[in-house]
Amino acid sequence: MEVHAGKPDFPDATPGAKPHVADALQTLPMQDVEKKLGCSTDGLSQTEAEKRLTQYGPNELEEKKTNLLLKFLSYFWGPIPWMIEVAVILSAVARHWPDFGIILVLLLANAVVGFWEEHQAGNAIAALKATLAIKARAKRDGKWTTPAARDLVPGDVIRLRMGDIVPADARLLDGDAVEVDQSALTGESLPATRKSGEAVFSGSIVRQGEIGALVYATGANTYFGKTADLVQGAQTVSHFQRAVLKIGNYLIILAVVLVAGIVSVAIFRGDPILTTLQFALVLTVAAIPVAMPTVLSVTMAVGARLLAKKKAIVTRLVAIEELAGVDVLCADKTGTLTQNKLTLGDPFGVNNIPADQVIIAGALASRADNNDTIDLAVLGGLKDKEALKGYQTGHFQPFDPVHKRTEAAVTGPDGKAFKVTKGAPQVILALSANAGEVKAAVDKSVDEFAARGFRALGVARAEGDGKWQFLGVLPLFDPPRDDATSTIATAQQMGVKVKMVTGDALAIAQETARKLGMGANILDARSLGQAKDEETAAVSESIEKADGFAQVFPEHKFRIISALQKRGHIVGMTGDGVNDAPALKKADCGIAVSGATDAARAAAAIVLTTPGLSVIIDAIKESRKIFQRMNSYAMYRIAETLRVLLFMTLSILVFNFYPLTAVMIVMLALLNDGAILSIAYDNVHYKDQPEAWNMRLVLGIATVLGVFGVVSAFGLFYLGERVFHLDRPHIQTLMYLKLSVAGHLTIFLTRTRGPFWSIRPGRVLLPAVFGTQLVATLIAVYGLFMVPIGWSWALFVWGYALVWFLVNDRVKLLAYRIFDPVKAGHTAGMKAQARPETDKEPQPDTTASPTKA
C-alpha cells in the first residue's frame, strides 16, 4: 500500500540523477525524514520503487573503470620512455635496424612489466562491493519481499535480523533496541546498541535483536560508499617513481646540452647531416638508462619473493621502497595492536568475596550457545574449566538492551536453587538489597576500570526466591597481541614512530597505549575539526606529536595520514577493516594484517598472512636491504651513462673521432644491464633508520665516478694512439672492452660505502659480472661486430681497468666524506646481513658505515 505518492523532497531529484542524501537525515526526527523521503513506515509500492531506482541508481558502489589500452599506453609517456622513443625514431631514420629492434624490445618490455604489475595489484572497490549484502527484506505494496540489495532505494522499509549485514544506511523504526557490530566500519571493538530512531550503516552486522528500518541513503551516499570514494580518491606517486623521474630528467638535460653542443660544432665544421644524425643516435642511446626501470622492478620483485617467505605478500612493488623509508607507522588498534577479542580482567569482589566466586556467578549467567561476545569473554575467564561442572541451568534470560542484564535460574551441586544475574553495574545495583552498603565501593571500582578503558559488568546472586545480593564487578577489555609490545619497541629502535589509531573511546585507547608502552599523548579525533577542513599549523603539529588517536572515523584516518605526509613523513598504515581501506590506499605503504577484510587487502600494498605485527619488522629490514640494492644500481647506472656520454662527446669535439659504434653502445647496454640484474641477490648492509632517496648523494657520487671514468678512458685512448700507435678501428675495440670491463667493475664500488671489500658480494653477483665480461672479452678478442685485438691487448685492458678500479675506490671514499660526512656514532645502529636470503639474525658491522640514501 502506497501512502505517499509524492517525490522525495530533494532539490536535485531529477530522473537519472543521483541526489546527495544530506547527512541531516541521520539525525532529523523520523517524521521529518519520512517527509523528506516522501514515504511512510508502510513502505513503497513496487512502481514507486522502480521509479526511484531510476532516479537514485542502484544501491551499489560505482566503480571507476579505466580503459586498459589507455592505461597500457600511459607507460609510453614520461621522460625515460620519451628518450627511448627518440632513440627508436633516430635508429629508424638512420636505418640502423639492429639498434631499432633492440631498443624497441626494451621499450615494450618496460611497459609490459609496469602494466602487469599494476594490473595484478587488485581493485579495492570490487572488494568493497563484495562485502555488501546480496539480498534484503523490504516491504513493497504492503508485503514483505526479498529484492536484491542493489535494488533498494531511499524510502524503502526493510527488516533487520540477527546475523544480517545491513544493506543500506537506515533509521530504525519502533521496536526493541538491537546490538550492531560496526567494528569493520568505525573500528569500535564492542558492539553498539542502537535504539528506535537511531541510524545503522550499510556493511555493519546485526548481532542481537530484530527490528524494522527506513532506508535513507543508498550506494555512494552511504557511510560505506563515502569510504569507497575515499579509496578511489587516494592516489599517490611513490618516492621510487619520483626518484626515477629525477634521474631521467638529469640525464635528459645533460644529453640535450651535449647534443646541442655537438650539433653546433658539426654545423660549424660542415659535417655531413647523416654523420651528425648518427652521432645523435649513438649519444641518445648512450644517455638512456634503457634497462633502469626493468632492473629496479626486478630487484623489487626478487625482494617481494623474499618477503613472501616471511609471510608478507606484496601487491604493489613500489611499496617495498616505500616501506624502507617509513618513519611513521599508523597502527589500527582493534585487531592489529589488540586481539579484537574481549578478555576478562581481574574482578572486584565486595566484602572480600573471592574473585573466583564472582567469575563463577558471572559465568553461570552466561551462555556459550548465544555466541555473545561478552558471554564468551566471561566464560573464557574461568581459570578452572571444570568449575561449572555439577551446576544445572534452568531458565535463562539473554541480554537485551532494555533490561541491560542476563539472568539464569541455577541448581547447584548440593541441590540448592539460586539465581544469578550480570549486566550494567547500575542496573545490578538497583536490583540488589545490599546496594546501600556496597554502592560507594562499587562506584569507585567502576570508575577505576573506566579510567583504564575497561567495560564493567555487575554480578549479583539470589538464594532461592530471596533478594539479590551484589557480589562484585567484572572488567572486560580487548587485550594487546602478545607480540605487539616488542614489535613497537623494535620499530622505535629502527627509527619508526608507531601511532595508534582507533574508533574506541579515549580511555580505552589510553589504557591500551599504556600497556604497549606507546606514550600517553592520545588525541580525540573529534578535536581535529571537520574531516574536510584544511589543517591549521597547530592541528598539523598536534597530529605529528600525538602518540595515537581515539574516536576516529575513516575520514579522520585519511586526514591524519595526509597531514603527516604534508609534514614530510613517509607514512605506513596497518589495518584490517573496511574502515581502514581509504587510509591504507592513501598511505605511502598500506599494510593489511592477517585476517583483514577483502577491502583492506585490496587497498593495501602489503598483506600479512600470519597473525601479529612482528612480521612487519622483518619486512622493514628486508625492504631496507632491497632499497640499498636499488640505490647501488642507480649510482652505477648514472655513473656509466655519464662515462659514455662525456667520453664520446669530448672525443668528437676534441678529436673529431667516434670512439664507439652504435652496435658497441647497444652491446654495452645489453651485457652490462643484463648481468646487473644479479644485484637483486646481492649482500648488503642496512641501517636502523628509515631510508630515503638522497639525490644529491646519488648524483654526486655517480658524477665523481663517471668523471674519473672519463679520465681513465682518455688515458687508454692516449696510450693506444700516441704511445702504441694503433689505428682508429683497433682503438674503438680497445675502448669498447675498457668501457665494458671498467663499467661492470663500477658496481663493486657503488654497492659499498666503505672500501669495496667491506661487504662480501652475493653468490650470484660475481659469476654474473665475470661471466658477461668473459663474453665481452671474447667479442673483442675475436672481433664480433668489430676489429679483433687478440688476447695480449685484452689482458692489457683488464690490467689497466683493475688499476683504475683501485684508484676509483679511494676517490669514492673521499667523495662520500664531501657529499655525506659521517657523524660520530653514525654507524652504531647499522646492521650487516651476510646472507639476506636466510632468516639468520644480522650481526653488527664495524667495517663500513651504511649508505645514506
Protein Blocks (a to p, Z undefined) as FASTA:
>chain_A
ZZblcdcddfklcghiacdddfklmmgcfklmmmmnopafkbpafklmmmmmmmnopadd
ddddddfklmmmmmmgcjklmmmmmmmmmmmmnopaklmmmmmmmmmmmmmmmmmmmmmn
opfklmmmmmpcfbdcddeehiacdddfklpcehiacdddehiacfbdcdddeddddddd
fklmnopabdcdddehiacdehiacfbdcdddddfbecjlmmklmmmmmmmmmccddfkl
mmmmmmmmmmmmmmmmmmmmmmmmmmmnopafklmmmmmmmmmmmmpcfklmmmmmmmmm
mmmmmmmmnopacfbfklmmmmmmocbdcddfehplmnoiacddddddehhiafklmmmm
mmmmpcfklopaklmmmmmmpmblklmgoiacfbdcdddfklopacdddddfkopacddd
dddfklmmmmpmklmmmmmmmmmmmmmmmmnopacddddddehjbccddfbdcddddddd
fklmmmmmmmmmnopacddddfbdfklmmmmmmmnonojadcdfklnopfkbccdfklmm
mmmmpgbdehiafklmmmmmmmmmmnopacddddfbfklmmmmmmpmbdcddehiafklm
mmpmbdcfbecjklmmmmmmmmmmmmmmmmmmmmmmmmmmmmmmmmmmmmmmmnopafbd
fklmmmmmmmmmmmmmmmmmpccdddfbdcdddfklmmmmmmmmmmmmmmmmmmmmmmmm
mmnopafklmmmmmmmmmmmmmmmmmmmmmpmbdfklpccdfklmmmmmmmmmmmmmmmm
nopoiacebjmlmmmmmmmmmmmmmmmmmmmmmmmmmmmccdehklmmpccdfblmbcbd
cdddfkbccddZZ
